[in-house]
Amino acid sequence: MPIYVIFDVDIRDMDQYQVFMDAVKPAIEDAGARYLVRGGPHRVHEGAWEPRRIVLLEFPSAEAWDAFYTGETYQGLRDVRNGCSSARLVSVEGLEQPTGPASADTPHA
């Protein structure tokens, strides 16, 4: 089941953050993950949340995310990221994808 990781990043030094982004992208791809959102425009529709830069990643599984997050490569890059930004992040389990044709009896959100 996929895991989605949502980062809310407040960047203090864009040049250093670019160094982080350039280094973390291949590590993310090596983990079998992909970017779904990488800092595009956003709007808050409800609540008091004021995100700065939103990054949304899709990992193939919770195990893949955990291995990436606790792994040596990302832990070293976190120091770079923490030096130029602060972030809040959450991971959330995705829905299991249906394997057959969509059923009329399948409930939808």
C-alpha positions as CSV (number, residue, x, y, z in Angstrom):
1,M,0.0,0.0,0.0
2,P,1.4,3.4,-0.8
3,I,2.5,5.9,1.8
4,Y,2.2,9.6,1.2
5,V,4.5,12.0,2.9
6,I,3.5,15.7,3.3
7,F,6.1,18.3,4.1
8,D,5.3,21.9,5.1
9,V,8.7,23.6,4.6
10,D,9.7,27.2,5.7
11,I,12.8,28.1,3.7
12,R,15.2,30.5,5.3
13,D,18.0,30.2,2.7
14,M,16.9,29.3,-0.8
15,D,20.4,28.8,-2.2
16,Q,21.2,26.2,0.5
17,Y,17.8,24.6,0.1
18,Q,18.5,24.2,-3.6
19,V,21.6,22.2,-2.6
20,F,19.4,20.0,-0.5
21,M,16.8,19.5,-3.3
22,D,19.5,18.6,-5.8
23,A,20.9,16.0,-3.5
24,V,17.7,14.5,-2.1
25,K,15.9,14.0,-5.5
26,P,18.1,11.0,-6.7
27,A,17.8,9.5,-3.2
28,I,14.0,9.7,-3.3
29,E,14.0,8.1,-6.7
30,D,16.4,5.3,-5.5
31,A,13.9,4.6,-2.8
32,G,11.2,3.9,-5.4
33,A,9.4,7.1,-4.5
34,R,8.2,10.1,-6.6
35,Y,7.2,13.7,-6.1
36,L,3.5,14.4,-6.6
37,V,3.8,18.1,-5.5
38,R,7.0,20.1,-5.2
39,G,6.2,23.6,-4.0
40,G,3.5,24.7,-6.4
41,P,0.9,27.4,-5.6
42,H,-1.6,26.4,-3.0
43,R,-4.7,27.9,-1.2
44,V,-6.0,27.3,2.3
45,H,-9.8,26.7,2.1
46,E,-10.6,26.0,5.8
47,G,-8.8,26.3,9.1
48,A,-5.9,28.3,10.4
49,W,-3.1,26.3,8.7
50,E,-0.7,28.6,6.9
51,P,1.7,26.3,5.0
52,R,4.8,27.8,3.4
53,R,6.0,25.3,0.7
54,I,4.2,22.0,0.4
55,V,5.9,18.9,-0.9
56,L,4.0,15.7,-1.4
57,L,5.8,12.4,-2.0
58,E,4.5,8.9,-2.8
59,F,6.5,5.9,-1.5
60,P,5.5,2.4,-2.5
61,S,5.1,1.3,1.1
62,A,5.5,2.3,4.8
63,E,8.7,0.1,4.9
64,A,10.2,2.0,1.9
65,W,9.4,5.3,3.6
66,D,10.9,4.2,7.0
67,A,14.0,2.8,5.3
68,F,14.5,6.1,3.4
69,Y,13.7,8.4,6.4
70,T,16.0,6.5,8.9
71,G,18.6,5.7,6.3
72,E,22.1,7.1,6.3
73,T,21.6,9.1,3.1
74,Y,18.6,11.1,4.2
75,Q,19.8,11.5,7.8
76,G,22.9,13.2,6.4
77,L,20.8,15.4,4.1
78,R,18.5,16.3,7.0
79,D,21.3,18.3,8.5
80,V,21.6,20.3,5.2
81,R,17.8,20.8,5.2
82,N,17.7,21.8,8.9
83,G,20.4,24.4,8.3
84,C,18.4,26.3,5.8
85,S,14.8,25.5,6.6
86,S,12.4,24.1,9.1
87,A,9.7,21.5,8.3
88,R,6.7,19.7,9.6
89,L,5.9,16.4,8.1
90,V,3.4,13.6,8.3
91,S,3.0,10.3,6.5
92,V,-0.3,8.8,5.8
93,E,-1.2,5.4,4.4
94,G,-2.9,5.5,1.0
95,L,-5.8,3.4,-0.1
96,E,-5.4,0.0,-1.5
97,Q,-5.8,0.1,-5.3
98,P,-8.5,-2.2,-6.8
99,T,-7.1,-4.9,-8.9
100,G,-10.1,-5.6,-11.1
101,P,-12.7,-3.6,-12.9
102,A,-14.5,-1.0,-10.9
103,S,-17.7,-2.4,-9.3
104,A,-20.9,-0.5,-9.2
105,D,-21.2,-1.7,-5.6
106,T,-17.9,-0.1,-4.6
107,P,-18.5,2.9,-2.3
108,H,-16.8,6.2,-3.3
109,A,-15.7,9.1,-1.2
